[in-house]
């Protein structure tokens, strides 16, 4: 765990420069609009793995009275606070949230659980800090189609040539360090989708909706190699509610 945090500390500027303030079309055209829709109308919101705070700032800008963001990386929390925008920030791991039970109406986690080792504890913490009936908006790199060693294949060994999306060892949990660009190394944990859904169910989080949007146009313009795979989703969004045991 310490080594993973050290990598995020060392490469936090990669995230801060490349995925915020309009730099990344997937965030601008897809992730942020979906988050805005899913969080609309919720007053007390927690952003787990907030990074430099762009999702938290979005929630605050929509009028929520309390928005908090937590991240284990000191550099991310510092920059989030500098960029301000209304949320409160704290340095914390996701599996030990520094909040009382039922503090929040909604929790959002955006592309962060792929980097959390203590996944069951973290999901239990999400459920603990949610009020009954509260929402969990859970964004993931698609576990099936972003499995390690998956990718678009142009197979010229057959006649006629075929193109297809190769799926890696989907059912095998994999904890690895990936070079996301030259000299930038980030820890990733692959898990099958059922691992997340079952952990949510056991924590009292009931799945209400699942979204698998196609890659947005701005991403396809920049990622020429992905053009032929434009029907393959990169993002999975799970929307869950915390069971209200007091309801009939």
C-alpha positions in Angstrom: 0.0 0.0 0.0 2.8 2.5 0.9 4.5 1.8 -2.4 1.3 2.5 -4.3 0.8 5.8 -2.5 4.4 6.8 -3.2 3.7 6.2 -7.0 0.7 8.5 -6.8 2.7 11.1 -4.9 5.5 10.9 -7.5 3.1 11.2 -10.5 0.3 13.3 -9.2 1.1 16.1 -11.7 0.4 13.6 -14.5 -3.2 13.4 -13.3 -3.5 17.1 -12.4 -2.2 18.2 -15.9 -3.7 15.6 -18.1 -7.2 14.9 -16.8 -8.6 18.3 -15.5 -9.5 21.8 -16.6 -10.7 20.6 -20.0 -7.6 18.5 -20.8 -9.3 15.2 -21.2 -12.2 14.7 -23.6 -13.5 11.6 -21.8 -14.0 13.6 -18.6 -15.3 16.7 -20.4 -17.7 15.0 -22.8 -18.7 11.9 -20.8 -17.7 11.5 -17.2 -18.4 14.9 -15.8 -21.9 15.2 -17.5 -22.9 11.8 -16.2 -21.6 12.7 -12.7 -23.5 16.0 -12.8 -26.7 14.2 -13.7 -26.3 11.4 -11.1 -25.5 13.9 -8.3 -28.1 16.5 -9.1 -30.4 17.2 -6.2 -28.3 15.6 -3.5 -27.3 18.0 -0.8 -24.4 16.3 1.1 -21.9 14.6 -1.2 -18.7 12.7 -0.6 -16.1 12.3 -3.4 -14.0 9.2 -2.7 -10.5 9.4 -4.4 -11.1 13.0 -5.3 -7.7 13.6 -6.9 -7.4 17.3 -7.5 -11.1 17.7 -6.9 -12.8 18.3 -10.2 -15.8 16.1 -9.5 -16.2 17.6 -6.0 -16.0 21.1 -7.5 -18.7 20.1 -10.0 -21.0 18.9 -7.2 -20.4 22.1 -5.2 -21.2 24.2 -8.3 -24.5 22.5 -8.6 -25.6 23.9 -5.2 -24.9 21.1 -2.8 -24.5 22.6 0.7 -21.8 20.1 1.9 -19.2 18.5 -0.5 -16.2 16.7 0.9 -13.4 15.0 -1.0 -10.9 12.5 0.3 -7.7 11.2 -1.2 -4.7 9.3 0.3 -2.2 11.4 -1.8 -1.0 14.5 -0.1 -0.1 16.3 -3.4 -3.6 15.7 -4.7 -5.3 17.1 -1.6 -3.0 20.1 -1.6 -3.8 21.0 -5.2 -7.5 20.3 -4.7 -7.5 22.8 -1.8 -5.6 25.4 -3.9 -8.1 25.1 -6.7 -10.9 25.7 -4.1 -14.4 25.8 -5.6 -16.3 25.1 -2.4 -15.5 21.5 -1.3 -13.7 20.5 1.9 -10.8 18.1 1.5 -9.1 15.6 3.8 -6.3 13.1 3.3 -7.7 9.7 4.0 -7.8 6.2 2.6 -11.1 4.9 1.3 -11.3 2.0 3.7 -11.3 4.2 6.8 -13.4 7.3 6.1 -13.1 10.1 8.7 -16.9 10.7 8.9 -19.8 9.7 11.1 -22.4 7.2 10.0 -25.0 8.4 7.6 -23.3 11.8 7.0 -23.9 11.9 3.2 -26.8 11.8 0.8 -24.6 10.6 -2.1 -21.1 9.2 -2.5 -19.3 9.3 -5.8 -16.1 7.3 -6.7 -14.7 8.1 -10.1 -12.1 5.7 -11.6 -10.6 5.1 -8.2 -11.5 1.6 -7.0 -9.2 0.2 -9.7 -6.4 1.4 -7.4 -7.8 0.3 -4.0 -6.5 -2.9 -2.5 -9.0 -3.1 0.5 -12.0 -3.1 -1.8 -14.5 -4.8 0.5 -13.6 -2.5 3.4 -13.9 0.6 1.2 -17.3 -0.4 -0.1 -18.5 -1.1 3.4 -17.3 2.4 4.4 -19.2 3.9 1.5 -22.4 2.2 2.8 -21.7 3.3 6.4 -21.4 7.0 5.6 -24.5 7.0 3.3 -27.9 7.8 4.8 -30.6 5.2 4.1 -31.9 5.7 0.6 -28.7 7.5 -0.4 -27.0 7.1 -3.7 -23.6 5.6 -4.7 -22.4 6.6 -8.1 -19.6 4.2 -9.0 -17.4 4.9 -12.1 -15.0 2.2 -13.2 -12.7 1.5 -16.2 -14.9 -1.3 -17.7 -13.7 -4.5 -15.9 -14.4 -6.8 -18.9 -13.2 -4.7 -21.8 -10.3 -3.1 -20.0 -8.9 -6.4 -18.6 -5.1 -6.6 -18.7 -3.9 -7.6 -22.2 -7.2 -6.7 -23.8 -7.2 -4.6 -26.9 -8.1 -4.2 -30.6 -6.6 -6.9 -32.8 -6.1 -6.7 -36.6 -5.7 -10.4 -37.4 -4.0 -10.8 -40.8 -3.2 -14.5 -40.2 -6.6 -15.5 -41.5 -8.3 -14.9 -44.9 -10.1 -12.6 -45.1 -8.4 -10.6 -42.3 -10.5 -10.1 -39.2 -10.7 -7.4 -36.6 -11.9 -8.1 -33.0 -11.5 -7.0 -29.4 -9.3 -9.5 -27.5 -10.4 -10.1 -23.8 -7.6 -10.9 -21.3 -8.0 -13.2 -18.3 -11.1 -11.5 -17.1 -11.8 -13.8 -14.1 -8.3 -13.5 -12.7 -7.8 -10.7 -10.2 -4.6 -8.9 -11.1 -2.5 -6.3 -9.2 0.0 -4.7 -11.4 2.0 -1.5 -12.1 1.4 0.0 -15.5 3.4 2.5 -17.4 0.6 4.8 -18.5 3.0 7.1 -20.4 6.8 7.3 -20.6 8.3 7.1 -17.1 4.8 7.4 -15.4 4.0 4.2 -13.4 0.6 3.8 -11.7 -0.8 0.8 -9.8 -3.9 -0.9 -11.2 -6.1 -3.7 -9.8 -8.3 -5.7 -12.2 -11.3 -7.4 -10.7 -14.3 -9.0 -12.5 -17.5 -7.0 -12.3 -19.2 -9.5 -10.0 -16.5 -8.8 -7.3 -17.8 -5.2 -7.1 -21.5 -6.0 -7.4 -21.4 -8.7 -4.7 -19.4 -6.5 -2.3 -22.0 -3.8 -2.8 -24.8 -6.2 -2.2 -23.2 -7.5 1.0 -22.8 -3.9 2.2 -26.5 -3.1 1.7 -26.1 -1.2 -1.6 -28.7 -2.2 -4.1 -27.9 -1.8 -7.8 -30.5 0.4 -9.6 -28.8 1.1 -12.9 -25.8 0.2 -15.1 -24.4 2.4 -17.8 -21.9 1.4 -20.5 -21.5 4.5 -22.7 -19.7 4.4 -26.0 -16.4 6.4 -26.1 -17.2 10.1 -26.7 -16.3 11.8 -30.0 -13.4 13.9 -28.6 -11.7 10.7 -27.4 -12.1 9.0 -30.7 -10.6 12.0 -32.6 -7.5 11.8 -30.4 -7.2 8.0 -30.2 -6.9 7.1 -33.9 -6.1 3.5 -32.9 -9.5 3.2 -31.2 -11.6 4.3 -34.2 -12.5 0.8 -35.3 -13.4 -0.2 -31.7 -15.8 2.6 -31.2 -18.6 0.2 -30.1 -16.4 -1.1 -27.2 -17.1 0.8 -24.0 -14.2 2.0 -21.9 -16.4 3.2 -19.0 -18.8 1.3 -16.6 -21.1 3.3 -14.3 -23.0 1.5 -11.5 -25.7 3.4 -9.6 -26.8 2.0 -6.3 -29.0 3.0 -3.3 -28.4 2.2 0.3 -31.2 0.0 1.7 -33.6 1.9 3.8 -34.5 -0.8 6.4 -37.2 1.5 7.8 -39.2 1.6 4.6 -42.0 -0.9 4.0 
